[in-house]
Amino acid sequence: MEVAVVTGGRAHVFDDLGQGTNGDAEWLALIRAVEICRQSGLEHVELIGDALWVVRQANQVMTTRTAMHAHAAAFLALVTEMPPVRVRWIKRQQNLAGIALASRHPR
């Protein structure tokens, strides 16, 4: 798996993340985004993603403080210390991280 996070116009690409599903990759991207924000000292951030089911689950995790699986638990542990302003959905065509990954694999 590989994931990308874009902050401040810079793409951070993480590859060799092992085997997994699309859902795993979406959760790992969200987790990496929170880690990058924390390392950069960013606060009051808005996290965006194009996987609606992950966005909904992440918002549910932040609201209920309950994690339904390992990725959600890792996300909850990170956002407990530094909650984002919100996690919201955008279209795939607008997702700069997705565009960064797609550019690595021309068709």
Secondary structure as UniProt FT lines:
FT   STRAND          3..7
FT   TURN            8..9
FT   STRAND          10..14
FT   HELIX           22..39
FT   TURN            40..41
FT   STRAND          46..49
FT   HELIX           52..64
FT   HELIX           70..81
FT   STRAND          86..89
FT   HELIX           92..94
FT   HELIX           96..103
//
